[in-house]
Amino acid sequence: MKAETAILMVNGGLDPKQGRWLDLCLPRLKASLPAMPFHVYIWNNTYANHALRRSLNALPWVTYLEAAPYEQLEHPHAVPLQRLYTLARDEGAQLIVTLDSDAHPLRQDWLVQLVAALKDGAALAGVWRDELSNGIAPYVHPRCLATTVNFIEQHNLRFDRLRASHDTEQSDTLSHFTRAAQTANLPIFPLRRSNVNNFHRLMGGVYEDLIYHHGAGTRQQISFWDEAEQAELSQRYDQLRDAAAERLFTDYEPYLGWLQGKQTDTPFARKMQALQQLASSGAVGADHHAGPMAVFARGGTDNVTARVRAAIRQVPGVRRLADTVRRGRAERSKQAYRPVQMVRPIGLSDLHAAPPGWLVTGPAFVGVGAPKCGTTWWHSLLLAHPQVVPNRGNFPGAKELHYFPHFQSKPMSAAERTLYHQFFAAPPGAISGEFSTSYLAYPNCIEHMAQAEPDAQILVMLRSPIDRLRSHLNHMRANRAKWFEGLNATWVKLFNHYPIYAEAAIHSLYAVGLRRLFRYYDRSQVLVLQYERCRQDPAGELARTYRFLGLDDSYVPAEIQREVNVVPSVLPRYTAEERQLLTAYFADDVAQTVALCPEIDLDLWNDFTCQAQE
């Protein structure tokens, strides 16, 4: 065990200058070590800062982890906190303290007081945020929050439990910890803001003369729930934040003294008055205590009208982070598909470097098929979960590594099995996997996969074979045929009618692949999903998938219904006669598939319902 008390810190965005907050915080943390032993766990989002990486790795009382440039964090603060917590808990920590990197202790006994409160029975101790009481009920803020592993585990709390898209209750990072303590009637030890002088309600906070916190929004542009949306808000706030930071770093003692009401010289007092004027010149200094949002303070969210709730959801600032995440995913989905990993075996050069603190884990899950069954959609929902990270494939479309088709009938060497394992790395509390739709039908893929990763969880997604066949043909006619542009009409006709049709039909014959799969993997390792049921009940089937993978199943992605990988239709719909012919062709395989997978609901494949009854 490294220490009973763990301090969790998340640093930065993409600006390397944000590393200087750690330069301010860590010496003051180290100075308090003699009074209370602890170990610090730091997650750094500024992955380009190599000097900071080297300096933190050199500190024996610090464990350093870093973000991956190829992962889009669902939340840049909450998700890393959960990963740090998982590591600290597994290393024996019993007391957990979160501390923003732009916060630091002002007295050596700061931690002694927080830990004493916890040992006296408090469920939570720390900075009490009530500056936004017109928009959200007061709560202990993660800028400095102390609690116990016992409280977290008993109440099934997670740092990365984000607000669902359908949830109308206003919340902020870790505010659900306070609600859990209040619901259980457990005591809370609040550190209230003790500033004598203020230049902004959300910045330059001193709490019981124990903790300083520079201010909300130091990692990204944000606006606030109880302020009217104004175009200049973010810009003004950034100006004030940066100007105040310069005062802190260049005139530390006078700056803190002014906030605490101590005598400061007149020239410095004028500098602080300039900050006050900047804060009061627009939305930055607005401190609204009236209006429709005040209903939160009077009676909580249960009394908020539907009209006010709808207005809250429309405030762009509230949704900015989610919009940024969605744009990032949309851009990745637009990347041109380059079938590099299909036409040649992938090697070490195709791996992203594993970030510091991440472990090579092998795949926690492998999706094996079938193509055109919604696997890209389902994989995007897996990646949306805070506990799932992308694999290390360094090429567009790394959802599908297509590793095993390259071996065909050749045996795999130990080095080739190890290489596949290397493609999957994750930080503590997270998993990684892939979804290659070729594996179920392609010869020998299941056998090679079982040799390489016998303990992986397997995902199979199936669709009515007739609808799947048409979607597959449409996809290949619309995409793969472009590879053959310039050929004469005869060659194009041969391409369309021979290799394309045969390949598409094989992927609609599920039973052969399933029998091979169950020969090598225990039934408990395999989750069979039905595309049609996932479309009918995406939340329920996704929660079932999350549970199967050992993930928190309460999480619901904001864009659970968003369609991905949609290909415009270039084929006519099947006629009734064509569907009858295809039903007869696939009937035996469907019967075998249902025998192997009784969870398949034939009522959702109505072409085969009558066949089953006969």
ZICOR-V430050 format. One line per field, one symbol per residue. phi: phi as a letter, one per 20 degrees, with the letter a starting at -180 (. if undefined). psi: psi as a letter, one per 30 degrees, with the letter a starting at -180 (. if undefined). Layout:
phi->???
psi->???
//
This chain:
phi->.fafddddcddmcdegfffffffeeffffffegffbfbcdddddeefeefffgffffeefecddccfefedeffbfdffffffffgffffeofdddcebffedbfdcfegfgfffffffeoffcbqfeecfdffdbfgbfefgacdbdgfffffdlecfdeefffeeeffbcgmfffffffffelefcdeeefdgedcdafdcmedclldcdcfqfnedbfbccfddffcfegfffffffgffffffffecgfffffffenffcffgfgffffffffffeeafgefcecbnfffggffbmffefffffgffffefgffdffffffffffffffegffdfffeebfecgfedffffgnedfdmffbcedqefmdnffgfffffffffeddffefebgmfgdflfegfeleefeeffffffggffccbfgncccabbefeffdfgmffffffffcfdfeddccdbggfffgffffffffedffffdfoffffffffgfedfffffffgfeeefffffffffdcfgfeddeddgfffffcffffffffgfgemefeefcgfdfeffcledgfddffffffffffffffegfffffffffcfffeffedffdffgfff
psi->kelekkkkkkklcfjfffffeeeeeeeeeeffeffjklkkjkkjfiffieeeeeeeffjfgkkklklkfgkjkekfeeeeeeeeeeeeefggkfkkkkkkfgllkflfgeeeeeeeeefgfkekkakjjgfhfffkkklkkfejkkaleeeeeeghkkfgjlklffkfkkllkgffeeeeeeeghklkjkjlkgkekkfkfglhkkjggekkkelkgfflklalegkkkkegeeeeeeeeeeeeeeeeffieeeeeeeegglklleeeeeeeeeeeeeegfafegkikgalffffeeeglffgkleeeeeeeffjeeegeeeeeeeeeeeeeffkkjjhefeflklaefgkkkklkfkkjflkfkjkfallhggeeeeeeeeffkfgklllgkilkhgejfheffffbgklkleeeeeeeeffjlllkglllalijffeefkkfeeeeeeeeifglkkkkkllkfeeeeeeeeeeeefdffffgkflleeeeeeeefdeeeeeeeeffjfeeeeeeefefkkeffkjkkkeeeeeeieeeeeeeeeeeggljgfkjkehffkklhkkkkgkllkleeeeeeeeeefeeeeeeeeeeiffkjfffiffgeeeee.
//
